[in-house]
Each structure stands twice: as C-alpha cells, then as structure tokens.
C-alpha cells in the first residue's frame, strides 16, 4: 500500500497557487494599511514580504527536491531532527487545518448565499446548507482519485486567476469617483518603529503562506526532484505578481485611507467598478477561491496523516491507499468528517486566528533550517542535476531571520497568545511520548 506518482508539474504549480491564494488577499491589505499608514510603507511591506516569501519558497523547493516524500512537511522534521519534534510541530495541523477549512468555507458561503439561495434561505441555515454541500461535493470528487482532484484543482485555480485579472484590468481601465474614499479620515497611527513594521508583516506573510504544504505531495509527483522546485518557483512568481497587481488596484481605487477602513476589499473594489453587478461578480470570485482552498486542503492534509502513520503515531488505517485511485480513503474521510463536525463549532475559530501566524512562523522557519542538515545528508546528490539554491546560504538565512523577527514582533504585541502557542507545542511533545509508551506496553507484556 504505497503512493504512486501521478501528478505532473502543471498540476503541482496549480496546487502551489491555490495553497497560497485563499481569502487573505481579499481582507488583510486593510490591516497592512493600518500598520503602514502611508503608500511607501504599505507597498514596501508587500514587496519585502514577497521577496522573503520567494526566499522561503526556493528553500522549500530544494528541501522538496532533496527529500521528496509523502507528508514531507512532517517527514523532513522526523528525518533531520526526531519524530518527537516532528509531531510537536505538526500535531496542531490535525485540528487547525480542519478548522481553517471550515471557517473559510463559511465565509465563502456567506458571499454566495444572497446570489443563489431563495429569500427564505438567505440566513444561517442557507449558509450551512451551501457549506456542507460544497464540502461533500469536493469530498466525492477527491474520493474518485488523485488525478480527478488535480483536474478539479486546475480548473478552479485557472478560473480564480482569471477573475483576479479581470478585476484588476477593470480597475486600471475604469473611471470612477474617488471622492467618497478621499473624504475618509485616516487612521491615526504614529507608531512607525521596527516592531510596527514587524506587525504589518504578520498579515503579509499570512497572505503569502501555504506554499510549504507543497512538499506533502512528494510521493505524488512524477519526477519529483525536478518538478517540485520548478512548480514551487513558477507558482510563487505567479502569486507575487497577482498580489502586487491587486494591491495596486486596491490603492488606485480606494487610496490608503479607504484601505484602512475596509475589510471586504474585493467586494468594495468590484462595487466601485461594476456597480450593482460588482457584488455578484465578486461573490462568484470569492466562492471559487474558497472551493479551490477547500479542495487543495482535502488533497494535502491526508498526506500528513500518511506520514504520521508511517512513524506509528497514528493508526495504520491512515496509511491505507487505494492502489487504483491513489486515495487514502480513511484519511480523506477522517479529514472531511472533522471539517463537517467543526462547522457546528466554528464561531469560536475567529479567536484562533491570532494564533495561526505564531504557529506558522515557528514551523516554517524551523523547517527551513533542515536545508542545512539535508545538504550534509544528501551530499551524494550534488552534481546530479538536482535543484540547488543560488546564493546559498544567504537565501535561507534571510528567510529564517525575517520570520524570527516576525515571531518576536508577535510575542511583543501579544505575549499571552505566544505563551499559549508555546504550551500547545509542549502538549504535542507530551502526547507523542504518551502514545509511544502506550504502544510499547501493548507490544511488550
């Protein structure tokens, strides 16, 4: 029962784009504008964040090339450090990723509900119906096979990219009044110190994040050592270009003051450009973006369960793969069930959002450190044509140092959240050793 490579470079490039472009770019620019407070700092944060994220993507590209394996984001910790450390970093993903999918699915349903549902179901019940139906349809598609999942992902991602480009093109060519936004009073924020810039980067890196999950498909990719780095690079260049383009569109229409006072930025932008039709256009864009995000997570997360089952942390059922469809039927069903269950409790997830980036900055920066260990362990691959980072070790060092700067900024801004997150990591370590001890007790009378 092993995973056979069936995905090509284009499939993985679409996966990279969908892992990164979720709902963040349609909301977080407002938070960046509040912390930056002027156009130069605002665009500086996005340019800097894109450059650092590209450094991170290149680092993970070499990690994926040197150690292509299923559930790579878990396995690389286990291979370079210890399975206990791997579980400590990854265990929270079992819950938080399912919660993230549930929360984003609800947001997407809220956008599309007034457009497709009758008046009697334009309420919480109608939103739940859309959400559950969407998740179940994508579950069925993924159950049919990894190639079917990839084709669906390709269509959703291409459509999402097209809609963003249409929105940006209309913003550049359109003629609309800016008076409403010019009259908005700017947010008073004179805190221009280094810590404030670090806090503005939290939202930027949250919006750029997700590419690290690409290495979870190491066992699914044809010629992984070549295709993983090329797909990550192409995917991230596309994402950075789209992000800069749509941010310039936001600024052109709303100005920095309008950005500071708006959360549903894409909806506001579409309304300014298209009028009444704008709401329906952006609702469709949001919903397709959500479907792509749900689908790619349904594809990716069971692969982490596979890696954990290989290390004996999860039951062997999570490792079972249908040889014909390459689907982890139990792992896939478990993840979708977790999403559906969490949907009934997802209102409390908003409180978790402030903790997500602390987990991510520690997880990503620590995972990037493994490149130094992998270089030593895989010396035999040097000179074989395998992808290697130019300007090594400068590129990974820039990424690691910047992410630790953001981690410290979060700790200074919200020490309680940081403390809770650190306790969660320690809890994962305790759970690991309890699990291993119980397994030994079963095996040894």
C-alpha positions as CSV (number, residue, x, y, z in Angstrom):
1,X,0.0,0.0,0.0
2,X,2.1,2.8,-1.3
3,X,1.5,6.1,-3.2
4,X,2.3,6.1,-6.9
5,X,3.3,9.3,-8.6
6,X,0.5,10.6,-10.9
7,X,0.7,14.4,-10.8
8,X,2.8,16.5,-13.3
9,X,4.5,19.8,-13.0
10,X,1.4,21.8,-14.1
11,X,-0.8,20.1,-11.5
12,X,1.7,21.0,-8.7
13,X,2.0,24.6,-9.9
14,X,-1.8,25.0,-9.6
15,X,-1.6,23.4,-6.2
16,X,1.0,25.9,-5.1
17,X,-1.1,28.8,-6.3
18,X,-4.2,27.5,-4.5
19,X,-2.4,26.8,-1.3
20,X,-1.3,30.4,-1.1
21,X,-4.2,32.3,-2.6
22,X,-7.1,31.8,-0.2
23,X,-9.2,34.5,1.4
24,X,-6.3,36.5,2.8
25,X,-5.6,38.8,-0.1
26,X,-9.2,39.9,-0.1
27,X,-9.1,41.2,3.5
28,X,-5.5,41.5,5.0
29,X,-4.4,44.5,2.9
30,X,-6.6,46.7,5.2
31,X,-4.7,45.5,8.2
32,X,-1.4,46.2,6.5
33,X,-2.6,49.7,5.6
34,X,-3.5,50.5,9.2
35,X,0.0,49.5,10.4
36,X,1.9,51.0,7.5
37,X,-0.1,54.3,7.3
38,X,1.4,55.6,4.1
39,X,1.7,54.2,0.5
40,X,5.5,53.8,0.6
41,X,5.4,51.6,3.8
42,X,2.3,49.8,2.5
43,X,3.9,48.7,-0.8
44,X,7.2,48.3,0.9
45,X,5.7,45.6,3.2
46,X,4.2,43.8,0.2
47,X,7.4,43.9,-1.9
48,X,9.5,42.9,1.1
49,X,7.1,40.2,2.1
50,X,7.0,38.8,-1.5
51,X,10.8,38.8,-1.7
52,X,11.2,37.0,1.6
53,X,8.4,34.5,0.7
54,X,10.2,33.8,-2.5
55,X,13.4,33.1,-0.5
56,X,11.3,30.7,1.6
57,X,9.8,29.1,-1.5
58,X,13.2,28.5,-3.0
59,X,14.4,27.0,0.3
60,X,11.4,24.6,0.3
61,X,12.0,23.8,-3.3
62,X,15.4,22.4,-2.6
63,X,14.1,20.6,0.5
64,X,11.4,19.0,-1.6
65,X,14.0,18.1,-4.3
66,X,16.4,16.6,-1.8
67,X,13.8,14.7,0.2
68,X,10.7,14.0,-1.9
69,X,8.3,12.1,0.2
70,X,4.6,11.9,1.1
71,X,3.7,14.1,4.0
72,X,7.0,16.0,3.5
73,X,6.4,18.8,5.9
74,X,6.1,16.2,8.7
75,X,8.8,13.8,7.4
76,X,11.5,16.4,7.0
77,X,11.4,17.2,10.7
78,X,11.4,13.5,11.5
79,X,14.3,12.8,9.2
80,X,16.5,15.8,10.2
81,X,15.7,16.1,13.9
82,X,13.5,13.5,15.6
83,X,9.9,12.1,15.2
84,X,9.0,13.6,18.6
85,X,10.0,17.1,17.3
86,X,8.1,16.4,14.0
87,X,4.9,15.6,15.9
88,X,5.3,18.5,18.3
89,X,5.4,20.9,15.3
90,X,2.7,19.1,13.2
91,X,0.1,17.8,15.6
92,X,-1.8,21.0,15.8
93,X,-2.4,20.8,12.0
94,X,-4.7,17.9,12.5
95,X,-7.2,20.3,14.2
96,X,-6.2,23.7,13.0
97,X,-6.3,22.9,9.2
98,X,-9.7,21.3,9.5
99,X,-10.9,24.4,11.4
100,X,-9.3,26.7,8.8
101,X,-11.2,24.9,6.0
102,X,-14.5,25.0,7.9
103,X,-14.1,28.8,8.7
104,X,-13.1,29.7,5.1
105,X,-16.0,27.5,3.7
106,X,-18.5,29.5,5.8
107,X,-17.0,32.8,4.6
108,X,-17.4,31.7,1.0
109,X,-21.0,30.6,1.6
110,X,-21.8,34.0,3.1
111,X,-20.7,35.7,-0.1
112,X,-22.7,33.4,-2.5
113,X,-25.8,32.8,-0.3
114,X,-27.7,36.0,-1.4
115,X,-26.9,35.3,-5.0
116,X,-28.1,31.7,-5.4
117,X,-30.4,31.0,-2.5
118,X,-34.2,31.9,-2.3
119,X,-35.2,34.7,0.2
120,X,-36.3,32.1,2.8
121,X,-32.8,30.6,2.9
122,X,-30.8,33.7,3.0
123,X,-29.9,33.1,6.6
124,X,-27.6,30.9,8.8
125,X,-29.4,27.7,7.6
126,X,-28.9,28.6,4.0
127,X,-25.2,29.3,4.6
128,X,-24.8,25.9,6.4
129,X,-26.5,24.1,3.5
130,X,-24.2,25.7,0.9
131,X,-21.1,25.0,3.1
132,X,-21.9,21.3,3.8
133,X,-23.0,20.7,0.2
134,X,-19.8,22.2,-1.2
135,X,-17.5,20.1,1.2
136,X,-19.4,16.9,0.3
137,X,-19.2,17.5,-3.4
138,X,-15.5,18.1,-3.2
139,X,-15.2,15.0,-1.0
140,X,-16.8,12.9,-3.6
141,X,-14.6,14.3,-6.3
142,X,-11.4,13.6,-4.3
143,X,-12.7,10.1,-3.5
144,X,-12.7,9.3,-7.2
145,X,-9.0,9.7,-7.5
146,X,-5.9,12.0,-7.1
147,X,-6.0,12.8,-10.9
148,X,-9.6,13.8,-10.7
149,X,-8.8,16.0,-7.7
150,X,-5.9,17.6,-9.6
151,X,-8.1,18.3,-12.7
152,X,-10.7,19.9,-10.5
153,X,-8.0,22.0,-8.8
154,X,-6.6,23.1,-12.1
155,X,-10.0,24.4,-13.3
156,X,-10.8,26.2,-10.1
157,X,-7.3,27.8,-9.9
158,X,-7.3,29.0,-13.6
159,X,-10.8,30.5,-13.0
160,X,-9.7,32.2,-9.9
161,X,-6.6,33.7,-11.6
162,X,-8.8,34.9,-14.5
163,X,-11.3,36.6,-12.2
164,X,-8.5,38.4,-10.3
165,X,-7.0,39.6,-13.6
166,X,-10.4,40.8,-14.9
167,X,-10.9,42.7,-11.7
168,X,-7.5,44.3,-11.9
169,X,-7.8,45.2,-15.6
170,X,-11.2,46.8,-15.0
171,X,-9.7,48.8,-12.1
172,X,-6.9,50.2,-14.4
173,X,-9.3,51.0,-17.3
174,X,-12.3,52.1,-15.4
175,X,-13.5,55.6,-14.5
176,X,-15.0,56.1,-11.1
177,X,-15.2,58.7,-8.4
178,X,-12.8,58.6,-5.6
179,X,-14.4,61.4,-3.6
180,X,-16.1,59.0,-1.1
181,X,-12.8,57.5,-0.2
182,X,-10.8,60.7,-0.2
183,X,-13.1,62.1,2.5
184,X,-12.4,59.2,4.8
185,X,-10.5,60.2,7.9
186,X,-7.1,58.5,8.0
187,X,-6.4,56.1,10.9
188,X,-4.1,57.8,13.4
189,X,-1.0,55.6,13.8
190,X,2.2,57.4,14.6
191,X,3.9,54.2,15.8
192,X,6.5,53.9,13.0
193,X,9.1,51.8,14.8
194,X,10.5,48.5,13.8
195,X,8.0,46.5,15.8
196,X,5.1,48.2,14.0
197,X,6.7,47.1,10.7
198,X,7.0,43.6,12.0
199,X,3.3,43.5,12.9
200,X,2.4,44.7,9.4
201,X,4.4,41.8,8.1
202,X,2.3,39.3,10.1
203,X,-0.7,39.9,7.8
204,X,1.6,40.0,4.7
205,X,3.2,36.6,5.5
206,X,-0.1,35.1,6.5
207,X,-1.4,36.1,3.0
208,X,1.8,34.7,1.2
209,X,1.8,31.5,3.3
210,X,0.8,28.0,2.3
211,X,3.5,27.0,-0.2
212,X,5.2,24.9,2.4
213,X,2.5,22.2,2.1
214,X,3.6,21.6,-1.5
215,X,6.2,19.2,-0.2
216,X,3.5,17.0,1.2
217,X,2.9,15.8,-2.3
218,X,6.5,14.5,-2.7
219,X,5.2,10.9,-3.3
220,X,2.5,12.0,-5.8
221,X,4.7,14.0,-8.2
222,X,6.2,12.5,-11.4
223,X,10.0,13.1,-11.4
224,X,9.6,14.9,-8.0
225,X,13.3,16.0,-7.7
226,X,12.9,18.2,-10.9
227,X,9.2,19.1,-10.8
228,X,8.8,20.2,-7.2
229,X,11.3,23.1,-7.3
230,X,10.1,24.3,-10.8
231,X,6.5,24.1,-9.7
232,X,7.1,26.0,-6.5
233,X,9.1,28.7,-8.3
234,X,6.6,29.2,-11.0
235,X,3.6,29.1,-8.6
236,X,5.1,31.7,-6.3
237,X,6.2,34.1,-9.1
238,X,2.5,33.9,-10.3
239,X,1.2,34.6,-6.7
240,X,3.6,37.5,-6.1
241,X,2.7,39.1,-9.4
242,X,-1.1,38.7,-8.7
243,X,-0.8,40.1,-5.2
244,X,1.2,43.2,-6.3
245,X,-1.3,43.8,-9.1
246,X,-4.4,43.5,-7.0
247,X,-2.9,45.7,-4.2
248,X,-2.1,48.4,-6.8
249,X,-5.8,48.1,-7.9
250,X,-7.0,48.5,-4.3
251,X,-4.8,51.5,-3.8
252,X,-5.8,53.1,-7.2
253,X,-9.5,52.9,-6.4
254,X,-9.7,53.3,-2.6
255,X,-6.5,55.1,-1.6
256,X,-4.6,54.4,1.6
257,X,-7.4,55.9,3.7
258,X,-10.1,53.7,2.0
259,X,-7.9,50.7,2.6
260,X,-7.6,51.4,6.3
261,X,-11.4,51.4,6.7
262,X,-12.4,48.5,4.5
263,X,-12.3,44.8,5.3
264,X,-14.3,43.3,2.3
265,X,-11.8,45.0,0.0
266,X,-12.5,43.0,-3.2
267,X,-16.3,43.5,-2.8
268,X,-15.7,47.3,-2.3
269,X,-13.4,47.3,-5.4
270,X,-15.9,45.4,-7.5
271,X,-18.8,47.7,-6.3
272,X,-16.8,50.8,-7.3
273,X,-16.0,49.4,-10.7
274,X,-19.1,47.4,-11.8
275,X,-21.8,48.9,-9.6
276,X,-24.7,46.6,-8.7
277,X,-23.3,43.8,-10.8
278,X,-20.0,44.0,-8.9
279,X,-21.4,42.2,-5.9
280,X,-22.4,39.2,-7.9
281,X,-19.1,39.1,-9.7
282,X,-17.0,39.3,-6.6
283,X,-19.3,36.8,-4.8
284,X,-18.5,34.3,-7.6
285,X,-14.8,35.1,-7.3
286,X,-14.9,34.6,-3.5
287,X,-16.8,31.3,-3.7
288,X,-14.5,29.8,-6.4
289,X,-11.5,30.9,-4.3
290,X,-13.0,29.1,-1.3
291,X,-13.7,26.0,-3.3
292,X,-10.1,25.9,-4.6
293,X,-8.8,26.3,-1.0
294,X,-11.1,23.6,0.4
295,X,-10.2,21.2,-2.4
296,X,-6.4,21.6,-2.1
297,X,-6.6,21.1,1.7
298,X,-8.7,17.9,1.2
299,X,-5.9,16.8,-1.1
300,X,-2.9,17.8,1.1
301,X,-3.9,17.0,4.7
302,X,-4.4,13.2,4.4
303,X,-0.8,13.0,3.2
304,X,0.4,14.4,6.5
305,X,-1.7,11.7,8.3
306,X,0.0,9.1,6.0
307,X,3.4,10.3,7.2
308,X,2.4,10.2,10.8
309,X,1.0,6.7,10.4
310,X,4.4,5.6,8.9
311,X,6.0,6.7,12.1
312,X,3.4,4.8,14.2
313,X,1.9,8.0,15.7
314,X,-1.5,7.4,14.0
315,X,-3.2,4.1,13.4
316,X,-2.2,2.2,10.3
317,X,-5.6,2.8,8.7
318,X,-4.4,6.3,8.0
319,X,-1.7,4.9,5.7
320,X,-4.1,2.7,3.6
321,X,-4.1,3.8,0.0
322,X,-6.4,2.6,-2.8
323,X,-3.9,1.4,-5.4
324,X,-6.2,2.2,-8.3
325,X,-7.3,5.8,-7.3
326,X,-4.3,6.6,-5.0
327,X,-6.7,7.9,-2.4
328,X,-6.3,7.5,1.3
329,X,-10.0,6.6,1.8
330,X,-9.9,6.5,5.6
331,X,-7.6,9.5,6.0
332,X,-9.7,11.5,3.4
333,X,-12.9,10.6,5.2
334,X,-11.5,11.5,8.6
335,X,-10.4,15.0,7.5
336,X,-13.7,15.8,5.8
337,X,-15.6,14.5,8.8
338,X,-13.5,16.7,11.1
339,X,-14.3,19.7,8.8
340,X,-18.1,19.0,9.0
341,X,-18.0,18.5,12.8
342,X,-16.1,21.7,13.3
343,X,-18.6,23.6,11.1
344,X,-21.0,23.3,14.1
345,X,-18.5,25.0,16.4
346,X,-16.6,27.2,14.0
347,X,-17.8,30.5,15.5
348,X,-15.0,30.2,18.1
349,X,-12.4,29.8,15.4
350,X,-12.2,33.6,15.0
351,X,-10.4,33.7,18.3
352,X,-7.8,31.2,17.0
353,X,-6.8,33.4,14.0
354,X,-4.4,35.5,16.1
355,X,-2.5,32.3,17.0
356,X,-2.2,30.9,13.5
357,X,0.8,33.1,12.4
358,X,2.8,32.3,15.6
359,X,2.5,28.6,14.8
360,X,3.4,29.3,11.1
361,X,6.4,31.5,11.8
362,X,8.0,28.9,14.1
363,X,7.0,25.9,11.9
364,X,8.2,27.4,8.7
365,X,11.5,28.9,10.0
366,X,12.4,25.7,11.8
367,X,11.5,23.6,8.7
368,X,13.8,25.9,6.6
369,X,16.7,25.1,9.0
370,X,16.5,21.5,7.7
371,X,18.1,22.6,4.4
372,X,21.5,22.9,6.2
373,X,21.1,19.3,7.6
374,X,19.8,17.9,4.3
375,X,22.7,19.4,2.4
376,X,25.0,17.3,4.6
377,X,22.9,14.1,4.5
378,X,22.4,14.2,0.7
379,X,25.9,15.2,-0.5
380,X,25.8,12.3,-2.9
381,X,23.1,14.2,-4.9
382,X,25.4,17.1,-5.6
383,X,26.3,17.3,-9.2
384,X,23.5,15.1,-10.4
385,X,21.4,17.9,-11.7
386,X,19.3,18.3,-8.6
387,X,18.0,21.8,-7.8
388,X,20.2,23.8,-5.5
389,X,19.6,27.4,-4.2
390,X,21.8,30.1,-5.7
391,X,23.4,32.4,-3.2
392,X,23.3,29.6,-0.5
393,X,23.3,30.0,2.5
394,X,22.2,33.7,2.1
395,X,18.7,32.9,0.8
396,X,17.5,30.5,3.6
397,X,19.2,32.8,6.2
398,X,17.2,35.8,5.0
399,X,14.0,33.8,5.3
400,X,14.8,32.3,8.7
401,X,15.9,35.6,10.3
402,X,12.9,37.6,8.9
403,X,10.5,35.0,10.2
404,X,12.0,35.0,13.6
405,X,11.8,38.8,13.6
406,X,8.1,38.5,12.9
407,X,7.8,35.9,15.7
408,X,9.4,38.2,18.2
409,X,7.1,41.0,17.0
410,X,4.1,38.8,17.7
411,X,5.4,38.0,21.1
412,X,5.9,41.6,22.0
413,X,2.4,42.6,20.6
414,X,0.6,39.6,22.2
415,X,2.6,37.7,24.8
416,X,-0.4,35.8,26.1
417,X,-1.1,34.3,22.6
418,X,2.6,33.4,22.2
419,X,2.6,31.7,25.6
420,X,-0.5,29.7,24.7
421,X,1.1,28.6,21.4
422,X,4.3,27.5,23.1
423,X,2.2,25.5,25.6
424,X,0.5,23.8,22.6
425,X,3.8,22.8,21.2
426,X,4.8,21.3,24.6
427,X,1.5,19.5,24.7
428,X,2.3,17.9,21.4
429,X,5.6,16.6,22.8
430,X,3.8,15.1,25.8
431,X,1.2,13.5,23.5
432,X,3.9,11.9,21.4
433,X,5.7,10.2,24.3
434,X,2.4,9.0,25.9
435,X,1.5,7.5,22.5
436,X,4.9,5.8,22.1
437,X,4.8,4.5,25.7
438,X,1.3,3.0,25.2
439,X,2.4,1.3,22.0
440,X,5.4,-0.3,23.9
441,X,3.0,-1.5,26.6
442,X,0.8,-3.2,24.1
443,X,3.7,-4.9,22.3
444,X,5.7,-5.9,25.4
445,X,3.7,-7.9,28.0
